């Protein structure tokens, strides 16, 4: 196949895995905008992938600047579309669908028309809100999906049953954020630390504020607890401020999951994967983040939020505990429970079938899904 990935940001680990997997047997072209708040993983993308960086894009708080960047990018997108005969194009949100359609408008009457697939890794707030603008956005989404989208990929089955099942009746594929076994490099020199302080880790995009502050306030300057933060994102400044004031809170900055994950997970005892579920958006209740599968592989227990799909998985497998972080002593009780039941948790991790966290078969099926 000749495959185009046209996405709204530089590839995150999920897209890097897909791009690299498909690039083994197919021609893959990557077109993307650059976002400063996201890590850049260019060195982890296969060298045979054809890349087009459309430049930086402002965040959503500057909509007019963003629209102008999009308009200027259309010419370059059009060149990519015109010069290649793609079998399938994969996009990741409504903005990119519209840009792709505008850029390819001249070529719409060609005999060759690539299939258009969209991958949804998060549901936006307009899905859940009853505001006038949100309702109009849902109408636009409904129209675009019915008219232009041939295939839908979601990272959580709850996304489909909650939302897309209502209007999308074409092909659907569930691709959870699992690991690929071929990309896991086991460095025997990196050993799990023994004894000492309990280390609680925050790993990934720094998109939470109140959740982090609650953890920091609970354990700042605690003699037996260290907090390690790895990643970058919108609330990086909150993390940096606490790390500057408290010796047991350490911010390590951005990381490359493909080269640094083993070192990071072997340095922490508990992952703090807590979301605020009282927001307008219910995305946090429905999502299955990639950290779940990384914790399974590296055998690191999780603290997650109650009333989420993630809680269902974590509690069913016995690999962590769920809390309402706003309740008094919830975090302390969870940490105590996990440390006191460490052996039991490790046995549960060891009994997990590999296909629980490795998505090798899923990616083979994704390849067929895109080709058929």
C-alpha positions in Angstrom: 0.0 0.0 0.0 0.9 3.7 -0.4 -0.2 5.2 2.9 -0.5 8.9 4.0 -0.5 9.8 7.7 -1.8 13.4 7.9 -2.0 14.4 11.5 -2.4 17.6 13.5 0.9 17.2 15.5 4.2 15.5 15.4 3.7 11.7 15.9 3.3 10.7 19.5 4.3 7.1 20.5 1.0 5.6 19.3 1.4 7.0 15.8 5.1 6.2 15.7 4.3 2.6 16.4 1.8 2.5 13.6 4.0 4.3 11.1 7.0 2.1 11.8 5.0 -1.1 11.7 3.4 -0.2 8.3 6.6 1.2 6.9 8.1 -2.3 7.0 6.0 -3.5 4.1 4.5 -0.3 2.6 5.3 3.2 1.4 4.4 5.6 4.2 4.3 9.4 4.0 3.9 11.5 7.1 2.5 15.1 7.0 2.1 16.9 10.3 2.1 20.2 12.2 4.6 20.8 15.0 3.4 21.6 18.5 5.8 22.9 21.1 4.0 21.2 24.0 4.6 17.7 22.6 7.8 15.7 22.6 9.5 15.2 19.3 10.3 11.6 18.4 11.8 12.0 15.0 14.8 9.8 15.8 12.4 6.9 16.5 10.7 7.0 13.1 11.9 4.6 10.5 14.3 6.3 8.0 12.3 5.2 4.9 9.2 7.2 6.0 8.7 10.3 3.8 8.2 13.3 6.0 6.7 16.8 5.5 6.7 19.1 8.6 4.2 21.9 8.0 5.7 24.0 10.8 4.4 25.2 14.1 0.8 25.7 14.9 -0.6 28.0 17.6 -2.7 26.4 20.4 -6.5 26.6 20.5 -6.4 29.9 22.5 -5.3 31.7 19.3 -7.9 30.4 16.7 -7.3 33.1 14.1 -3.6 32.6 14.0 -4.2 28.8 13.8 -6.6 29.3 10.8 -4.0 31.4 9.0 -1.4 28.7 9.5 -3.8 26.2 8.1 -4.6 28.3 5.1 -0.9 28.8 4.3 -0.3 25.0 4.6 -2.9 24.1 2.0 -0.5 24.6 -0.9 2.1 22.2 0.5 -0.6 19.6 1.4 -1.9 19.9 -2.1 1.5 19.1 -3.6 1.8 16.0 -1.5 -1.6 14.8 -2.6 -1.0 15.7 -6.2 2.3 13.9 -6.5 1.4 10.6 -5.0 -1.3 8.0 -5.5 -2.2 7.0 -2.0 -4.3 3.9 -1.3 -5.4 5.1 2.1 -5.1 8.4 4.1 -5.2 8.4 7.9 -6.2 11.6 9.7 -6.8 12.3 13.4 -9.4 15.1 13.8 -12.0 17.3 12.1 -9.5 20.2 11.4 -7.3 17.8 9.5 -10.3 16.3 7.6 -11.3 19.7 6.4 -7.8 20.7 5.4 -7.3 17.4 3.5 -10.6 17.9 1.6 -9.7 21.5 0.8 -6.2 20.6 -0.4 -7.5 17.7 -2.5 -10.5 19.5 -4.0 -8.9 19.9 -7.4 -8.1 16.2 -7.6 -11.5 14.9 -6.4 -12.5 13.9 -9.9 -9.6 11.6 -10.4 -10.4 7.9 -10.9 -8.0 7.2 -8.1 -9.5 8.2 -4.8 -7.8 7.0 -1.6 -9.8 5.6 1.2 -10.1 8.0 4.2 -9.6 6.7 7.7 -9.7 8.6 10.9 -8.2 7.6 14.2 -9.7 9.0 17.5 -7.6 8.8 20.6 -9.6 11.3 22.6 -13.1 12.6 22.5 -13.3 16.4 22.4 -15.4 18.5 24.7 -18.0 19.2 22.0 -19.1 15.6 22.1 -20.4 16.0 25.6 -21.5 19.7 25.8 -25.1 20.9 25.1 -23.9 24.4 24.0 -25.0 25.8 20.6 -21.4 25.6 19.3 -21.0 22.0 20.4 -24.3 21.0 18.8 -23.1 22.6 15.5 -19.8 20.8 15.8 -21.5 17.5 16.3 -23.6 18.2 13.2 -20.5 18.9 11.2 -18.8 15.8 12.5 -21.8 13.7 11.6 -21.8 15.1 8.1 -18.1 14.6 7.5 -18.0 11.1 8.8 -21.0 10.0 6.8 -19.9 11.6 3.5 -16.1 11.3 3.6 -14.8 8.8 6.2 -14.6 5.2 5.1 -13.0 3.7 8.2 -12.9 4.6 11.9 -10.2 3.6 14.4 -10.7 4.2 18.1 -8.3 3.5 21.0 -11.1 2.6 23.4 -14.2 0.6 22.6 -16.1 2.9 25.0 -15.6 5.8 22.5 -17.5 3.8 19.9 -20.3 2.7 22.1 -20.8 6.1 23.8 -20.6 8.3 20.7 -19.8 7.0 17.2 -22.2 4.0 17.3 -25.0 6.6 17.1 -24.2 7.7 13.5 -21.2 5.9 12.0 -22.3 2.6 10.4 -19.2 1.8 8.3 -16.0 -0.1 9.3 -14.7 0.3 12.8 -11.4 -1.0 14.3 -10.5 -0.8 18.0 -6.7 -0.3 18.4 -5.8 0.0 22.0 -2.5 1.8 23.0 -0.7 -1.5 23.5 3.1 -2.0 23.1 4.8 -3.7 20.2 7.1 -6.5 21.4 9.7 -5.8 18.7 10.2 -2.3 20.1 10.8 -3.4 23.7 14.6 -3.4 24.3 15.4 -5.2 27.5 18.7 -3.7 28.9 19.8 -6.1 31.6 22.0 -3.3 33.1 18.9 -1.4 34.1 17.8 -3.0 37.4 14.8 -2.3 39.5 15.8 -0.4 42.6 15.4 -2.3 45.9 14.3 -0.7 49.2 14.7 2.9 50.1 11.9 5.5 49.6 8.7 4.8 47.7 8.8 6.6 44.4 5.5 7.8 42.9 5.8 8.6 39.2 3.9 10.9 36.8 4.8 9.9 33.2 3.6 11.4 29.9 1.9 14.6 28.8 1.5 17.0 31.7 -2.2 17.9 31.1 -3.5 17.8 34.7 -3.3 20.6 37.3 -5.4 20.0 40.3 -4.6 16.3 40.3 -0.9 17.0 40.4 -1.2 19.7 43.1 -3.2 17.3 45.3 -0.4 14.7 45.1 2.4 17.3 45.6 0.6 18.9 48.6 0.0 15.4 50.1 3.7 14.4 50.0 5.8 17.5 49.7 9.0 17.2 51.9 7.8 13.7 53.0 10.8 11.7 54.4 9.7 8.4 52.9 8.1 9.4 49.6 9.7 10.8 46.4 7.8 12.0 43.4 9.4 11.8 39.9 7.8 13.5 36.9 8.8 12.7 33.3 7.3 14.5 30.4 6.2 17.9 29.1 2.9 19.7 28.5 0.6 22.5 29.4 1.0 22.3 33.2 4.8 21.8 33.1 5.2 25.1 34.9 3.2 23.8 37.9 5.5 20.8 38.1 8.6 22.9 37.8 7.5 25.3 40.6 6.9 22.4 43.1 10.2 20.7 42.1 12.1 24.0 42.7 10.7 24.2 46.3 10.7 20.6 47.5 13.6 18.3 47.5 11.5 15.1 47.2 9.8 16.3 44.0 12.0 16.0 40.9 11.2 17.0 37.4 13.2 15.2 34.8 11.9 16.9 31.7 10.8 15.4 28.3 11.7 11.8 27.4 11.6 9.4 24.5 9.4 6.5 25.4 11.2 4.2 22.9 14.6 4.7 24.5 13.9 5.8 28.0 10.8 3.8 29.2 12.6 0.9 30.8 14.9 3.3 32.8 12.0 5.4 33.9 9.6 2.6 34.9 12.4 0.7 36.7 13.0 3.8 38.8 9.5 4.2 40.2 7.2 2.0 42.4 3.8 3.4 41.6 2.3 5.3 38.7 -0.1 8.2 39.5 -2.7 8.1 36.6 -5.5 10.1 38.2 -8.0 12.2 36.3 -10.7 14.7 37.3 -13.9 12.9 36.2 -16.2 15.9 37.2 -15.6 17.8 34.0 -18.0 18.5 31.1 -15.9 16.2 29.0 -16.3 12.5 29.9 -13.2 11.6 27.9 -11.3 10.7 31.1 -14.0 8.2 32.0 -13.9 6.4 28.7 -10.2 6.4 27.8 -7.6 3.6 28.0 -4.2 5.4 28.1 -0.9 3.8 26.9 0.4 4.1 30.4 -1.9 1.2 31.3 0.0 -1.2 29.0 3.4 0.2 29.9 2.6 -0.5 33.6 1.5 -4.0 32.7 4.8 -4.7 30.9 7.1 -3.1 33.5 5.0 -4.4 36.4 4.4 -1.0 38.0 1.1 -0.7 40.0 -1.3 2.1 39.2 -3.4 4.6 41.1 -6.3 5.5 38.8 -9.6 7.3 39.2 -12.9 5.8 40.2 -15.8 5.6 37.8 -13.6 5.2 34.7 -13.2 2.5 32.1 -9.5 2.4 33.2 -10.7 1.5 36.8 -12.6 -1.5 35.4 -9.5 -2.9 33.8 -7.1 -2.2 36.7 -9.4 -3.6 39.3 -10.4 -6.6 37.3 -6.7 -7.6 36.7 -5.7 -6.7 40.3 -2.8 -4.4 39.2 -3.6 -1.2 41.1 -6.2 0.7 43.0 -8.8 3.4 42.2 -9.6 6.5 44.1 -11.5 9.8 44.2 -8.5 12.0 44.6 -10.6 14.8 46.1 -11.6 12.7 49.2 -9.5 13.2 52.3 -6.6 10.7 52.7 -7.5 8.9 49.4 -4.0 9.2 48.0 -2.3 8.1 51.3 -4.6 5.1 51.7 -4.0 4.1 48.1 -0.2 4.3 48.4 -0.3 2.4 51.7 -2.4 -0.3 50.1 -0.1 -0.8 47.2 3.1 -0.9 49.2 1.6 -3.4 51.7 0.3 -5.7 48.9 3.4 -5.5 46.6 4.0 -9.2 46.4 0.3 -10.0 45.5 0.4 -7.2 42.8 3.6 -8.6 41.3 2.0 -12.1 41.1 -1.0 -10.6 39.2 1.4 -8.8 36.8 3.3 -12.0 36.2 0.1 -14.0 35.4 -1.0 -11.6 32.6 -1.1 -13.1 29.1 1.3 -11.2 26.8 -1.5 -10.2 24.4 -2.9 -8.1 27.3 -0.2 -5.5 26.8 1.4 -6.5 23.5 -0.5 -5.4 20.4 1.4 -7.4 17.7 -1.7 -9.3 16.6 -3.8 -6.1 16.7 -1.3 -4.3 14.4 -1.4 -7.2 11.9 -5.2 -6.9 11.9 -4.9 -3.1 11.5 -2.9 -3.6 8.4 -5.6 -5.9 6.9 -8.3 -3.4 8.0 -6.6 -0.6 6.1 -5.9 -2.7 3.0 -9.4 -4.3 2.6 
